[in-house]
Amino acid sequence: MNDKIKLNLYAFITVFLWASAFPLTKVIEQQFTPNSLGLIRCGVAALLLIAMGLCTGIRKPFCKKDLLYFVASGGMGFTLYMVFFNTGLLTLTSASSSVIIAATPILTAMAAYKLYGEKIKALGWIAIAVAFIGVVILLFWNGILSVNIGLLWTLGAALVFCGYNILNRKLTALGYTSLEIVTYSVVSGTILLLIFLPQTVSQVASAGLVDIIVAIYLGIMPSAISYILWAKAISLAEKTSEVTNYMFITPLLSAIMGFFLLREVPDMGTFIGGAVIIAGVVIFSLKGK
């Protein structure tokens, strides 16, 4: 199998796993609160990544200052992201949530522009405006007085994940590998979520076997394995966009899974707003940077 085939295979499996998190989170949201599910996902991912790290010999953090970066990275990319993401899905369909999260690359590019001086072309700013219009359509499709609070939580998830991406770049520049960054970030995120341990233990004790299996899947596949596959895909690519472009199909996959698993049928606002957001993200990725 040549590198090109491997790249496409790793990238597709990654976005498929990420897409599965949207409907499967909704499947078990009646059993686990957003905080508890976040702890379960991070805890399972942390155990798996620690085991992998011990087998592969990942290095310890270089200095105490770097520990603070990992705490901030884990706090944004896993603690807050998991809580915001799970809370948003309480009132959103899988499709609506996924199209909001799909705007994360644009938010990350805007943050990099501000913090690192990375240039954005004129067409890129137009693409950002287009994506923003799509978000507004999603927010206000049913009227200004009926804004879905889940969309605001999910926007928060996209914003904190943007912060994780920026810190990821910082830690990469300091010489850490992708596995080291993900492992120490997940462990940090799990530690921060331990304040919810008592309620999590109670909810796990009363959960059915299917709920527990789904929660463990969410911790292993979309939260750990997918990040490793994503890093492998990027390492094989000549251009990062060869991999990141796969993110555009996440909303489609989420909508399909949501229909078959939950019989979700997105409303017209999701179709229109989602199409506008994805158009903005596609234009930005291909022509805006």
ChimeraX commands (.cxc) that place a marker at each C-alpha (Angstrom):
marker #1 position 0.00,0.00,0.00 radius 0.5
marker #1 position 1.60,3.29,-1.09 radius 0.5
marker #1 position 1.67,6.47,1.02 radius 0.5
marker #1 position -1.09,8.17,-0.98 radius 0.5
marker #1 position -3.54,5.35,-0.31 radius 0.5
marker #1 position -2.51,5.26,3.36 radius 0.5
marker #1 position -3.05,9.03,3.66 radius 0.5
marker #1 position -6.56,8.86,2.24 radius 0.5
marker #1 position -7.44,5.79,4.29 radius 0.5
marker #1 position -6.21,7.28,7.57 radius 0.5
marker #1 position -7.95,10.61,6.88 radius 0.5
marker #1 position -11.28,9.02,5.95 radius 0.5
marker #1 position -11.28,6.67,8.95 radius 0.5
marker #1 position -10.54,9.65,11.20 radius 0.5
marker #1 position -13.42,11.80,9.98 radius 0.5
marker #1 position -15.72,8.76,10.04 radius 0.5
marker #1 position -14.85,8.19,13.71 radius 0.5
marker #1 position -15.29,11.89,14.50 radius 0.5
marker #1 position -18.65,11.91,12.70 radius 0.5
marker #1 position -19.83,8.91,14.72 radius 0.5
marker #1 position -19.36,10.87,17.96 radius 0.5
marker #1 position -22.26,13.21,17.15 radius 0.5
marker #1 position -25.14,10.69,16.94 radius 0.5
marker #1 position -23.66,8.25,19.47 radius 0.5
marker #1 position -23.38,10.99,22.07 radius 0.5
marker #1 position -27.09,11.61,21.60 radius 0.5
marker #1 position -27.77,7.88,21.98 radius 0.5
marker #1 position -26.50,7.92,25.59 radius 0.5
marker #1 position -27.21,11.51,26.62 radius 0.5
marker #1 position -30.20,10.38,28.69 radius 0.5
marker #1 position -27.96,8.19,30.87 radius 0.5
marker #1 position -24.89,10.40,31.29 radius 0.5
marker #1 position -24.69,14.13,31.98 radius 0.5
marker #1 position -22.34,16.14,29.73 radius 0.5
marker #1 position -19.77,16.40,32.53 radius 0.5
marker #1 position -19.79,12.68,33.33 radius 0.5
marker #1 position -19.62,11.64,29.69 radius 0.5
marker #1 position -16.69,14.02,29.22 radius 0.5
marker #1 position -14.85,12.36,32.11 radius 0.5
marker #1 position -15.57,8.86,30.78 radius 0.5
marker #1 position -14.38,9.75,27.27 radius 0.5
marker #1 position -11.23,11.48,28.48 radius 0.5
marker #1 position -10.50,8.83,31.10 radius 0.5
marker #1 position -10.76,5.93,28.66 radius 0.5
marker #1 position -8.68,7.81,26.07 radius 0.5
marker #1 position -6.06,8.69,28.71 radius 0.5
marker #1 position -5.65,5.06,29.81 radius 0.5
marker #1 position -5.26,3.88,26.23 radius 0.5
marker #1 position -2.77,6.62,25.31 radius 0.5
marker #1 position -0.71,6.09,28.47 radius 0.5
marker #1 position -0.46,2.39,27.63 radius 0.5
marker #1 position 0.61,3.23,24.07 radius 0.5
marker #1 position 3.08,5.78,25.39 radius 0.5
marker #1 position 4.69,3.28,27.74 radius 0.5
marker #1 position 5.05,0.82,24.85 radius 0.5
marker #1 position 6.56,3.38,22.48 radius 0.5
marker #1 position 8.67,5.21,25.05 radius 0.5
marker #1 position 7.29,8.75,24.87 radius 0.5
marker #1 position 9.39,11.36,26.63 radius 0.5
marker #1 position 8.50,13.21,29.81 radius 0.5
marker #1 position 7.65,16.94,29.58 radius 0.5
marker #1 position 10.87,18.88,29.12 radius 0.5
marker #1 position 10.28,21.39,31.92 radius 0.5
marker #1 position 7.73,22.63,34.47 radius 0.5
marker #1 position 6.67,25.50,32.19 radius 0.5
marker #1 position 5.62,22.99,29.54 radius 0.5
marker #1 position 3.34,21.32,32.09 radius 0.5
marker #1 position 1.33,24.55,32.19 radius 0.5
marker #1 position 0.98,24.44,28.41 radius 0.5
marker #1 position -0.31,20.87,28.63 radius 0.5
marker #1 position -2.80,21.82,31.37 radius 0.5
marker #1 position -4.08,24.68,29.20 radius 0.5
marker #1 position -4.16,22.41,26.13 radius 0.5
marker #1 position -6.03,19.67,27.97 radius 0.5
marker #1 position -8.37,22.16,29.61 radius 0.5
marker #1 position -9.43,23.64,26.29 radius 0.5
marker #1 position -9.15,20.69,23.90 radius 0.5
marker #1 position -10.65,18.07,26.17 radius 0.5
marker #1 position -12.17,19.33,29.46 radius 0.5
marker #1 position -14.11,22.32,28.12 radius 0.5
marker #1 position -14.53,20.90,24.62 radius 0.5
marker #1 position -16.14,17.70,25.91 radius 0.5
marker #1 position -18.49,19.52,28.28 radius 0.5
marker #1 position -19.50,22.15,25.70 radius 0.5
marker #1 position -19.84,19.58,22.90 radius 0.5
marker #1 position -21.96,17.20,24.99 radius 0.5
marker #1 position -24.14,20.02,26.35 radius 0.5
marker #1 position -24.76,21.39,22.86 radius 0.5
marker #1 position -25.96,18.02,21.62 radius 0.5
marker #1 position -28.70,17.95,24.25 radius 0.5
marker #1 position -30.75,20.30,22.05 radius 0.5
marker #1 position -29.14,19.94,18.61 radius 0.5
marker #1 position -29.30,17.32,15.89 radius 0.5
marker #1 position -26.10,15.57,14.87 radius 0.5
marker #1 position -26.06,17.50,11.58 radius 0.5
marker #1 position -26.46,20.95,13.16 radius 0.5
marker #1 position -23.69,20.29,15.68 radius 0.5
marker #1 position -21.29,18.94,13.08 radius 0.5
marker #1 position -21.58,21.91,10.73 radius 0.5
marker #1 position -20.75,24.30,13.58 radius 0.5
marker #1 position -17.69,22.25,14.56 radius 0.5
marker #1 position -16.67,22.19,10.87 radius 0.5
marker #1 position -15.92,25.91,11.16 radius 0.5
marker #1 position -13.08,25.23,13.62 radius 0.5
marker #1 position -10.31,25.46,10.95 radius 0.5
marker #1 position -11.45,28.99,10.09 radius 0.5
marker #1 position -11.48,30.02,13.76 radius 0.5
marker #1 position -8.01,28.54,14.17 radius 0.5
marker #1 position -6.69,30.45,11.14 radius 0.5
marker #1 position -8.13,33.71,12.53 radius 0.5
marker #1 position -6.42,33.07,15.88 radius 0.5
marker #1 position -3.13,32.27,14.13 radius 0.5
marker #1 position -3.49,35.51,12.13 radius 0.5
marker #1 position -3.86,37.47,15.37 radius 0.5
marker #1 position -1.23,35.64,17.44 radius 0.5
marker #1 position 1.37,34.59,14.88 radius 0.5
marker #1 position 0.82,37.05,12.06 radius 0.5
marker #1 position -0.15,34.33,9.58 radius 0.5
marker #1 position -1.58,36.00,6.49 radius 0.5
marker #1 position -5.12,35.49,5.26 radius 0.5
marker #1 position -5.89,36.39,1.66 radius 0.5
marker #1 position -8.75,38.71,0.71 radius 0.5
marker #1 position -10.74,35.69,-0.50 radius 0.5
marker #1 position -10.10,34.12,2.86 radius 0.5
marker #1 position -11.82,37.00,4.66 radius 0.5
marker #1 position -14.74,36.69,2.25 radius 0.5
marker #1 position -14.93,32.98,3.07 radius 0.5
marker #1 position -14.95,33.80,6.80 radius 0.5
marker #1 position -17.84,36.23,6.23 radius 0.5
marker #1 position -19.72,33.54,4.28 radius 0.5
marker #1 position -19.26,31.01,7.08 radius 0.5
marker #1 position -20.43,33.60,9.65 radius 0.5
marker #1 position -23.59,34.20,7.60 radius 0.5
marker #1 position -24.21,30.45,7.67 radius 0.5
marker #1 position -23.91,30.44,11.47 radius 0.5
marker #1 position -26.38,33.33,11.70 radius 0.5
marker #1 position -28.84,31.41,9.52 radius 0.5
marker #1 position -28.55,28.40,11.81 radius 0.5
marker #1 position -28.95,30.53,14.92 radius 0.5
marker #1 position -31.97,32.53,13.83 radius 0.5
marker #1 position -33.76,30.29,11.32 radius 0.5
marker #1 position -36.74,29.87,13.63 radius 0.5
marker #1 position -36.79,33.48,14.78 radius 0.5
marker #1 position -34.62,35.79,16.89 radius 0.5
marker #1 position -36.52,34.88,20.06 radius 0.5
marker #1 position -35.99,31.15,19.58 radius 0.5
marker #1 position -32.19,30.86,19.39 radius 0.5
marker #1 position -31.21,27.28,20.19 radius 0.5
marker #1 position -28.92,27.44,23.22 radius 0.5
marker #1 position -27.26,24.26,21.97 radius 0.5
marker #1 position -25.78,26.21,19.06 radius 0.5
marker #1 position -24.13,28.62,21.49 radius 0.5
marker #1 position -22.65,25.75,23.50 radius 0.5
marker #1 position -21.37,24.17,20.27 radius 0.5
marker #1 position -19.87,27.46,19.13 radius 0.5
marker #1 position -18.10,27.50,22.47 radius 0.5
marker #1 position -16.80,23.99,21.75 radius 0.5
marker #1 position -15.44,25.15,18.39 radius 0.5
marker #1 position -13.75,28.15,20.03 radius 0.5
marker #1 position -12.01,26.18,22.78 radius 0.5
marker #1 position -10.89,23.56,20.25 radius 0.5
marker #1 position -9.42,26.43,18.27 radius 0.5
marker #1 position -7.41,27.28,21.40 radius 0.5
marker #1 position -6.25,23.67,21.59 radius 0.5
marker #1 position -5.05,23.83,17.96 radius 0.5
marker #1 position -3.05,26.99,18.67 radius 0.5
marker #1 position -1.41,25.42,21.74 radius 0.5
marker #1 position -0.79,22.27,19.70 radius 0.5
marker #1 position 1.29,24.35,17.32 radius 0.5
marker #1 position 3.19,25.87,20.24 radius 0.5
marker #1 position 3.98,22.45,21.73 radius 0.5
marker #1 position 5.03,21.11,18.32 radius 0.5
marker #1 position 7.45,24.02,17.98 radius 0.5
marker #1 position 8.89,23.08,21.39 radius 0.5
marker #1 position 9.77,19.66,19.98 radius 0.5
marker #1 position 6.97,17.38,21.18 radius 0.5
marker #1 position 5.55,14.63,18.98 radius 0.5
marker #1 position 1.85,14.33,18.15 radius 0.5
marker #1 position 1.47,11.32,20.47 radius 0.5
marker #1 position 3.14,13.19,23.33 radius 0.5
marker #1 position 0.93,16.26,22.85 radius 0.5
marker #1 position -2.29,14.25,22.67 radius 0.5
marker #1 position -1.34,12.00,25.60 radius 0.5
marker #1 position -0.35,14.74,28.03 radius 0.5
marker #1 position -3.26,16.93,26.95 radius 0.5
marker #1 position -5.80,14.13,27.46 radius 0.5
marker #1 position -4.31,13.23,30.84 radius 0.5
marker #1 position -4.47,16.88,31.91 radius 0.5
marker #1 position -8.05,17.18,30.68 radius 0.5
marker #1 position -9.02,14.04,32.59 radius 0.5
marker #1 position -7.50,15.33,35.82 radius 0.5
marker #1 position -9.46,18.58,35.49 radius 0.5
marker #1 position -12.68,16.57,34.99 radius 0.5
marker #1 position -12.15,14.48,38.12 radius 0.5
marker #1 position -14.32,16.93,40.10 radius 0.5
marker #1 position -17.23,15.11,38.43 radius 0.5
marker #1 position -16.02,11.65,39.53 radius 0.5
marker #1 position -18.70,11.02,42.22 radius 0.5
marker #1 position -21.64,11.65,39.87 radius 0.5
marker #1 position -19.89,9.73,37.09 radius 0.5
marker #1 position -19.46,6.65,39.28 radius 0.5
marker #1 position -23.14,6.84,40.22 radius 0.5
marker #1 position -24.25,7.11,36.59 radius 0.5
marker #1 position -21.98,4.28,35.43 radius 0.5
marker #1 position -23.35,2.06,38.21 radius 0.5
marker #1 position -26.91,2.57,36.98 radius 0.5
marker #1 position -26.11,2.42,33.25 radius 0.5
marker #1 position -27.06,-0.42,30.95 radius 0.5
marker #1 position -24.52,-2.49,29.06 radius 0.5
marker #1 position -25.19,-0.71,25.74 radius 0.5
marker #1 position -24.69,2.73,27.34 radius 0.5
marker #1 position -21.35,1.64,28.82 radius 0.5
marker #1 position -20.16,0.09,25.55 radius 0.5
marker #1 position -21.03,3.26,23.60 radius 0.5
marker #1 position -19.29,5.46,26.19 radius 0.5
marker #1 position -16.13,3.30,26.02 radius 0.5
marker #1 position -16.25,3.42,22.21 radius 0.5
marker #1 position -16.43,7.22,22.35 radius 0.5
marker #1 position -13.36,7.24,24.58 radius 0.5
marker #1 position -11.32,4.85,22.46 radius 0.5
marker #1 position -12.20,5.63,18.85 radius 0.5
marker #1 position -13.18,9.33,18.36 radius 0.5
marker #1 position -11.12,10.50,21.37 radius 0.5
marker #1 position -7.85,8.54,21.04 radius 0.5
marker #1 position -7.40,6.39,17.91 radius 0.5
marker #1 position -8.71,9.11,15.58 radius 0.5
marker #1 position -6.08,11.63,16.76 radius 0.5
marker #1 position -3.30,9.13,16.13 radius 0.5
marker #1 position -4.60,8.32,12.63 radius 0.5
marker #1 position -5.00,12.05,11.89 radius 0.5
marker #1 position -1.38,12.68,12.86 radius 0.5
marker #1 position -0.25,9.78,10.65 radius 0.5
marker #1 position -2.24,11.17,7.70 radius 0.5
marker #1 position -0.72,14.63,8.10 radius 0.5
marker #1 position 2.78,13.15,8.32 radius 0.5
marker #1 position 2.26,11.50,4.91 radius 0.5
marker #1 position 0.82,14.59,3.19 radius 0.5
marker #1 position 2.73,17.05,1.04 radius 0.5
marker #1 position 0.18,19.72,1.94 radius 0.5
marker #1 position -1.89,19.84,5.12 radius 0.5
marker #1 position -4.99,20.65,3.06 radius 0.5
marker #1 position -4.80,17.17,1.50 radius 0.5
marker #1 position -5.87,15.89,4.92 radius 0.5
marker #1 position -7.92,18.76,6.38 radius 0.5
marker #1 position -10.19,18.82,3.32 radius 0.5
marker #1 position -11.62,15.53,4.56 radius 0.5
marker #1 position -13.23,17.48,7.42 radius 0.5
marker #1 position -15.78,18.81,4.92 radius 0.5
marker #1 position -17.51,15.44,4.74 radius 0.5
marker #1 position -17.95,15.15,8.53 radius 0.5
marker #1 position -21.38,16.91,8.53 radius 0.5
marker #1 position -22.62,14.65,5.74 radius 0.5
marker #1 position -21.48,11.52,7.56 radius 0.5
marker #1 position -22.98,12.78,10.83 radius 0.5
marker #1 position -26.30,13.53,9.16 radius 0.5
marker #1 position -26.43,10.06,7.58 radius 0.5
marker #1 position -25.57,8.35,10.87 radius 0.5
marker #1 position -28.05,10.55,12.71 radius 0.5
marker #1 position -30.80,9.50,10.32 radius 0.5
marker #1 position -30.13,5.77,10.61 radius 0.5
marker #1 position -29.42,5.70,14.36 radius 0.5
marker #1 position -31.84,8.35,15.60 radius 0.5
marker #1 position -34.20,8.99,12.67 radius 0.5
marker #1 position -33.09,12.63,12.71 radius 0.5
marker #1 position -34.27,14.73,9.77 radius 0.5
marker #1 position -32.51,18.13,9.68 radius 0.5
marker #1 position -34.78,21.16,9.19 radius 0.5
marker #1 position -34.38,23.51,6.24 radius 0.5
marker #1 position -32.33,25.94,8.36 radius 0.5
marker #1 position -29.72,23.22,8.91 radius 0.5
marker #1 position -29.59,22.45,5.18 radius 0.5
marker #1 position -29.26,26.10,4.14 radius 0.5
marker #1 position -27.08,27.33,7.01 radius 0.5
marker #1 position -24.96,24.19,6.89 radius 0.5
marker #1 position -24.43,24.50,3.13 radius 0.5
marker #1 position -23.36,28.14,3.53 radius 0.5
marker #1 position -20.92,27.28,6.35 radius 0.5
marker #1 position -19.38,24.38,4.44 radius 0.5
marker #1 position -19.08,26.55,1.31 radius 0.5
marker #1 position -17.22,29.15,3.35 radius 0.5
marker #1 position -14.91,26.56,4.88 radius 0.5
marker #1 position -14.18,24.96,1.49 radius 0.5
marker #1 position -13.39,28.32,-0.14 radius 0.5
marker #1 position -11.17,29.27,2.78 radius 0.5
marker #1 position -9.24,26.00,2.78 radius 0.5
marker #1 position -8.68,25.93,-0.97 radius 0.5
marker #1 position -8.16,29.60,-1.82 radius 0.5
marker #1 position -8.10,31.70,1.35 radius 0.5
marker #1 position -4.72,30.87,2.90 radius 0.5
marker link #1:1,2 radius 0.2
marker link #1:2,3 radius 0.2
marker link #1:3,4 radius 0.2
marker link #1:4,5 radius 0.2
marker link #1:5,6 radius 0.2
marker link #1:6,7 radius 0.2
marker link #1:7,8 radius 0.2
marker link #1:8,9 radius 0.2
marker link #1:9,10 radius 0.2
marker link #1:10,11 radius 0.2
marker link #1:11,12 radius 0.2
marker link #1:12,13 radius 0.2
marker link #1:13,14 radius 0.2
marker link #1:14,15 radius 0.2
marker link #1:15,16 radius 0.2
marker link #1:16,17 radius 0.2
marker link #1:17,18 radius 0.2
marker link #1:18,19 radius 0.2
marker link #1:19,20 radius 0.2
marker link #1:20,21 radius 0.2
marker link #1:21,22 radius 0.2
marker link #1:22,23 radius 0.2
marker link #1:23,24 radius 0.2
marker link #1:24,25 radius 0.2
marker link #1:25,26 radius 0.2
marker link #1:26,27 radius 0.2
marker link #1:27,28 radius 0.2
marker link #1:28,29 radius 0.2
marker link #1:29,30 radius 0.2
marker link #1:30,31 radius 0.2
marker link #1:31,32 radius 0.2
marker link #1:32,33 radius 0.2
marker link #1:33,34 radius 0.2
marker link #1:34,35 radius 0.2
marker link #1:35,36 radius 0.2
marker link #1:36,37 radius 0.2
marker link #1:37,38 radius 0.2
marker link #1:38,39 radius 0.2
marker link #1:39,40 radius 0.2
marker link #1:40,41 radius 0.2
marker link #1:41,42 radius 0.2
marker link #1:42,43 radius 0.2
marker link #1:43,44 radius 0.2
marker link #1:44,45 radius 0.2
marker link #1:45,46 radius 0.2
marker link #1:46,47 radius 0.2
marker link #1:47,48 radius 0.2
marker link #1:48,49 radius 0.2
marker link #1:49,50 radius 0.2
marker link #1:50,51 radius 0.2
marker link #1:51,52 radius 0.2
marker link #1:52,53 radius 0.2
marker link #1:53,54 radius 0.2
marker link #1:54,55 radius 0.2
marker link #1:55,56 radius 0.2
marker link #1:56,57 radius 0.2
marker link #1:57,58 radius 0.2
marker link #1:58,59 radius 0.2
marker link #1:59,60 radius 0.2
marker link #1:60,61 radius 0.2
marker link #1:61,62 radius 0.2
marker link #1:62,63 radius 0.2
marker link #1:63,64 radius 0.2
marker link #1:64,65 radius 0.2
marker link #1:65,66 radius 0.2
marker link #1:66,67 radius 0.2
marker link #1:67,68 radius 0.2
marker link #1:68,69 radius 0.2
marker link #1:69,70 radius 0.2
marker link #1:70,71 radius 0.2
marker link #1:71,72 radius 0.2
marker link #1:72,73 radius 0.2
marker link #1:73,74 radius 0.2
marker link #1:74,75 radius 0.2
marker link #1:75,76 radius 0.2
marker link #1:76,77 radius 0.2
marker link #1:77,78 radius 0.2
marker link #1:78,79 radius 0.2
marker link #1:79,80 radius 0.2
marker link #1:80,81 radius 0.2
marker link #1:81,82 radius 0.2
marker link #1:82,83 radius 0.2
marker link #1:83,84 radius 0.2
marker link #1:84,85 radius 0.2
marker link #1:85,86 radius 0.2
marker link #1:86,87 radius 0.2
marker link #1:87,88 radius 0.2
marker link #1:88,89 radius 0.2
marker link #1:89,90 radius 0.2
marker link #1:90,91 radius 0.2
marker link #1:91,92 radius 0.2
marker link #1:92,93 radius 0.2
marker link #1:93,94 radius 0.2
marker link #1:94,95 radius 0.2
marker link #1:95,96 radius 0.2
marker link #1:96,97 radius 0.2
marker link #1:97,98 radius 0.2
marker link #1:98,99 radius 0.2
marker link #1:99,100 radius 0.2
marker link #1:100,101 radius 0.2
marker link #1:101,102 radius 0.2
marker link #1:102,103 radius 0.2
marker link #1:103,104 radius 0.2
marker link #1:104,105 radius 0.2
marker link #1:105,106 radius 0.2
marker link #1:106,107 radius 0.2
marker link #1:107,108 radius 0.2
marker link #1:108,109 radius 0.2
marker link #1:109,110 radius 0.2
marker link #1:110,111 radius 0.2
marker link #1:111,112 radius 0.2
marker link #1:112,113 radius 0.2
marker link #1:113,114 radius 0.2
marker link #1:114,115 radius 0.2
marker link #1:115,116 radius 0.2
marker link #1:116,117 radius 0.2
marker link #1:117,118 radius 0.2
marker link #1:118,119 radius 0.2
marker link #1:119,120 radius 0.2
marker link #1:120,121 radius 0.2
marker link #1:121,122 radius 0.2
marker link #1:122,123 radius 0.2
marker link #1:123,124 radius 0.2
marker link #1:124,125 radius 0.2
marker link #1:125,126 radius 0.2
marker link #1:126,127 radius 0.2
marker link #1:127,128 radius 0.2
marker link #1:128,129 radius 0.2
marker link #1:129,130 radius 0.2
marker link #1:130,131 radius 0.2
marker link #1:131,132 radius 0.2
marker link #1:132,133 radius 0.2
marker link #1:133,134 radius 0.2
marker link #1:134,135 radius 0.2
marker link #1:135,136 radius 0.2
marker link #1:136,137 radius 0.2
marker link #1:137,138 radius 0.2
marker link #1:138,139 radius 0.2
marker link #1:139,140 radius 0.2
marker link #1:140,141 radius 0.2
marker link #1:141,142 radius 0.2
marker link #1:142,143 radius 0.2
marker link #1:143,144 radius 0.2
marker link #1:144,145 radius 0.2
marker link #1:145,146 radius 0.2
marker link #1:146,147 radius 0.2
marker link #1:147,148 radius 0.2
marker link #1:148,149 radius 0.2
marker link #1:149,150 radius 0.2
marker link #1:150,151 radius 0.2
marker link #1:151,152 radius 0.2
marker link #1:152,153 radius 0.2
marker link #1:153,154 radius 0.2
marker link #1:154,155 radius 0.2
marker link #1:155,156 radius 0.2
marker link #1:156,157 radius 0.2
marker link #1:157,158 radius 0.2
marker link #1:158,159 radius 0.2
marker link #1:159,160 radius 0.2
marker link #1:160,161 radius 0.2
marker link #1:161,162 radius 0.2
marker link #1:162,163 radius 0.2
marker link #1:163,164 radius 0.2
marker link #1:164,165 radius 0.2
marker link #1:165,166 radius 0.2
marker link #1:166,167 radius 0.2
marker link #1:167,168 radius 0.2
marker link #1:168,169 radius 0.2
marker link #1:169,170 radius 0.2
marker link #1:170,171 radius 0.2
marker link #1:171,172 radius 0.2
marker link #1:172,173 radius 0.2
marker link #1:173,174 radius 0.2
marker link #1:174,175 radius 0.2
marker link #1:175,176 radius 0.2
marker link #1:176,177 radius 0.2
marker link #1:177,178 radius 0.2
marker link #1:178,179 radius 0.2
marker link #1:179,180 radius 0.2
marker link #1:180,181 radius 0.2
marker link #1:181,182 radius 0.2
marker link #1:182,183 radius 0.2
marker link #1:183,184 radius 0.2
marker link #1:184,185 radius 0.2
marker link #1:185,186 radius 0.2
marker link #1:186,187 radius 0.2
marker link #1:187,188 radius 0.2
marker link #1:188,189 radius 0.2
marker link #1:189,190 radius 0.2
marker link #1:190,191 radius 0.2
marker link #1:191,192 radius 0.2
marker link #1:192,193 radius 0.2
marker link #1:193,194 radius 0.2
marker link #1:194,195 radius 0.2
marker link #1:195,196 radius 0.2
marker link #1:196,197 radius 0.2
marker link #1:197,198 radius 0.2
marker link #1:198,199 radius 0.2
marker link #1:199,200 radius 0.2
marker link #1:200,201 radius 0.2
marker link #1:201,202 radius 0.2
marker link #1:202,203 radius 0.2
marker link #1:203,204 radius 0.2
marker link #1:204,205 radius 0.2
marker link #1:205,206 radius 0.2
marker link #1:206,207 radius 0.2
marker link #1:207,208 radius 0.2
marker link #1:208,209 radius 0.2
marker link #1:209,210 radius 0.2
marker link #1:210,211 radius 0.2
marker link #1:211,212 radius 0.2
marker link #1:212,213 radius 0.2
marker link #1:213,214 radius 0.2
marker link #1:214,215 radius 0.2
marker link #1:215,216 radius 0.2
marker link #1:216,217 radius 0.2
marker link #1:217,218 radius 0.2
marker link #1:218,219 radius 0.2
marker link #1:219,220 radius 0.2
marker link #1:220,221 radius 0.2
marker link #1:221,222 radius 0.2
marker link #1:222,223 radius 0.2
marker link #1:223,224 radius 0.2
marker link #1:224,225 radius 0.2
marker link #1:225,226 radius 0.2
marker link #1:226,227 radius 0.2
marker link #1:227,228 radius 0.2
marker link #1:228,229 radius 0.2
marker link #1:229,230 radius 0.2
marker link #1:230,231 radius 0.2
marker link #1:231,232 radius 0.2
marker link #1:232,233 radius 0.2
marker link #1:233,234 radius 0.2
marker link #1:234,235 radius 0.2
marker link #1:235,236 radius 0.2
marker link #1:236,237 radius 0.2
marker link #1:237,238 radius 0.2
marker link #1:238,239 radius 0.2
marker link #1:239,240 radius 0.2
marker link #1:240,241 radius 0.2
marker link #1:241,242 radius 0.2
marker link #1:242,243 radius 0.2
marker link #1:243,244 radius 0.2
marker link #1:244,245 radius 0.2
marker link #1:245,246 radius 0.2
marker link #1:246,247 radius 0.2
marker link #1:247,248 radius 0.2
marker link #1:248,249 radius 0.2
marker link #1:249,250 radius 0.2
marker link #1:250,251 radius 0.2
marker link #1:251,252 radius 0.2
marker link #1:252,253 radius 0.2
marker link #1:253,254 radius 0.2
marker link #1:254,255 radius 0.2
marker link #1:255,256 radius 0.2
marker link #1:256,257 radius 0.2
marker link #1:257,258 radius 0.2
marker link #1:258,259 radius 0.2
marker link #1:259,260 radius 0.2
marker link #1:260,261 radius 0.2
marker link #1:261,262 radius 0.2
marker link #1:262,263 radius 0.2
marker link #1:263,264 radius 0.2
marker link #1:264,265 radius 0.2
marker link #1:265,266 radius 0.2
marker link #1:266,267 radius 0.2
marker link #1:267,268 radius 0.2
marker link #1:268,269 radius 0.2
marker link #1:269,270 radius 0.2
marker link #1:270,271 radius 0.2
marker link #1:271,272 radius 0.2
marker link #1:272,273 radius 0.2
marker link #1:273,274 radius 0.2
marker link #1:274,275 radius 0.2
marker link #1:275,276 radius 0.2
marker link #1:276,277 radius 0.2
marker link #1:277,278 radius 0.2
marker link #1:278,279 radius 0.2
marker link #1:279,280 radius 0.2
marker link #1:280,281 radius 0.2
marker link #1:281,282 radius 0.2
marker link #1:282,283 radius 0.2
marker link #1:283,284 radius 0.2
marker link #1:284,285 radius 0.2
marker link #1:285,286 radius 0.2
marker link #1:286,287 radius 0.2
marker link #1:287,288 radius 0.2
marker link #1:288,289 radius 0.2
view
